[in-house]
Amino acid sequence: TAFLMLERGKEESEQYIYLPGIKRTRRIAGRERDSSFMGSDFTYADMQGVDSKSAKHARRADEMVGKESCYVIESTIDPTLKVLYGKVVTWVRQSDFIALRTKFYDQAGKLAKTLYARRVKNVDGKLLVVEARMQNERAAHSTDIFIDSVERRDDLSDSQFTPSALEHL
């Protein structure tokens, strides 16, 4: 399986998934973005995040996450956007600005999911979350993601980042 997301500035990003079982690439669009990403507790929309300009942000009192001092940012999303979440609260580690915890609230204000950054690793001088858990608060279920290896490639051309190129990986 391969997943491609193309961000295009102010336009809505495009998402594609290649499914080797059917040897086909298909676009993820519209309300389908609110559906489960490959059967996990993540959605396709979670892969994209929220445009910071489409939300109002407020800083709450700082809090600790374990032994880490964190800024707490509450983002209320413009309800006219008709997105899955109405509010997102993020705990950002003060030492390096890594989001350690993110709580996602539905449009009615009820806690839907919590994302935990469980392990951070320095990869080529950049910090990367290499272990994370998405806890579905309604279903009492979670999905863990592990990144075992990262390979930096500076030799890739733009033509390798197209929906049709997914079929030739």
C-alpha positions in Angstrom: 0.0 0.0 0.0 1.2 3.5 -0.8 -0.2 6.8 0.3 0.4 10.2 -1.3 -0.7 13.6 -0.1 -0.1 16.7 -2.3 -0.4 20.0 -0.4 -1.1 22.9 -2.7 -0.9 26.1 -0.6 -4.3 27.6 0.0 -6.1 24.9 -2.0 -7.4 21.7 -0.3 -4.7 19.0 -0.4 -5.2 16.0 -2.5 -4.8 12.5 -1.1 -4.3 9.2 -3.0 -3.9 5.6 -1.9 -2.5 2.8 -4.0 -4.0 -0.6 -3.2 -1.9 -3.4 -4.6 -4.7 -6.0 -4.1 -6.7 -4.3 -6.8 -3.7 -2.7 -8.6 -5.3 0.6 -8.6 -4.7 4.2 -7.2 -7.8 6.0 -6.0 -8.3 9.5 -4.7 -9.6 10.2 -1.2 -12.0 13.1 -1.4 -14.9 14.8 0.4 -16.5 13.1 3.4 -14.3 10.0 2.7 -11.5 11.9 4.5 -13.3 11.5 7.7 -13.2 7.7 7.4 -10.7 5.3 8.9 -7.2 5.3 7.4 -6.6 1.7 6.5 -8.7 0.3 9.3 -6.9 2.3 12.0 -8.0 4.8 14.6 -6.6 7.6 12.3 -8.6 9.2 9.6 -7.4 10.4 6.3 -8.1 14.0 7.6 -5.8 13.3 10.5 -2.9 12.7 8.1 -3.4 16.3 6.8 -4.0 18.2 10.0 -5.8 21.5 10.1 -4.8 24.7 8.4 -3.9 27.0 11.3 -5.5 30.0 9.5 -8.9 28.3 9.6 -9.0 28.2 13.5 -8.9 30.6 16.4 -6.1 29.8 18.8 -5.8 30.5 22.5 -3.0 29.7 24.9 -4.0 28.0 28.1 -2.0 27.7 31.2 1.2 25.7 30.8 1.1 22.1 32.0 3.4 19.1 32.4 3.2 16.0 30.3 5.2 13.5 32.4 8.4 15.4 33.2 8.1 17.7 30.3 7.0 21.4 30.5 4.4 22.1 27.8 2.6 25.0 26.2 -1.1 24.2 25.9 -2.8 25.6 22.8 -6.6 25.4 22.2 -7.6 25.7 18.5 -11.3 26.2 17.7 -12.0 25.3 14.1 -14.3 27.5 11.9 -17.6 25.6 12.0 -18.5 26.6 8.4 -15.7 24.3 7.2 -17.7 21.2 8.1 -14.7 19.2 9.3 -14.7 16.3 11.7 -13.4 18.2 14.7 -14.7 21.4 16.3 -11.7 21.9 18.7 -8.2 20.6 19.0 -6.1 21.0 22.2 -2.3 20.4 21.8 0.4 20.1 24.5 3.7 21.4 22.9 7.0 20.6 24.6 8.6 23.9 25.4 12.2 22.7 24.8 11.8 21.8 21.1 8.1 22.5 20.1 7.2 18.8 19.6 3.5 18.1 20.1 3.4 15.4 22.8 -0.4 15.1 23.2 -3.3 16.3 21.1 -7.0 16.0 22.0 -9.6 16.1 19.2 -13.1 17.1 20.1 -16.1 16.6 17.8 -18.5 19.4 16.7 -20.6 18.9 19.9 -17.5 19.4 22.1 -17.1 15.8 23.2 -13.7 14.2 23.3 -13.3 11.9 20.3 -9.6 10.9 20.2 -6.2 11.6 21.8 -2.9 11.4 20.0 0.2 10.6 22.1 3.7 11.1 20.9 5.4 8.2 22.7 9.0 8.4 21.4 10.9 11.1 19.5 14.2 10.5 17.7 16.8 12.8 16.1 17.0 11.9 12.4 19.6 13.8 10.4 19.4 16.7 12.8 15.6 16.9 12.8 13.3 15.6 15.5 10.8 13.1 14.4 8.0 11.3 16.3 8.8 7.7 15.6 6.2 6.1 17.9 2.7 7.4 18.4 -0.7 6.2 19.7 -4.1 7.4 18.6 -6.6 6.5 21.3 -10.2 6.4 20.2 -12.0 7.6 23.3 -15.4 6.5 22.2 -14.5 2.9 21.2 -11.9 2.3 23.9 -9.6 1.3 21.1 -6.2 2.5 19.9 -3.8 2.3 17.0 0.0 2.4 17.5 2.3 3.7 14.8 6.0 2.8 14.7 8.6 4.3 12.3 11.4 1.8 12.2 13.6 3.6 9.7 13.8 6.8 7.7 15.8 7.3 4.6 16.5 10.8 3.4 16.5 11.1 -0.4 17.4 14.4 -2.1 17.6 12.8 -5.6 13.8 12.4 -6.2 12.2 14.4 -8.9 8.7 15.9 -8.8 7.5 13.4 -11.3 7.8 10.7 -8.7 5.1 12.4 -6.6 2.1 11.7 -8.8 -0.9 9.4 -8.4 0.2 7.3 -11.3 3.8 7.0 -9.9 2.3 5.2 -6.8 1.7 2.2 -9.0 5.4 1.8 -9.9 6.9 1.9 -6.4 
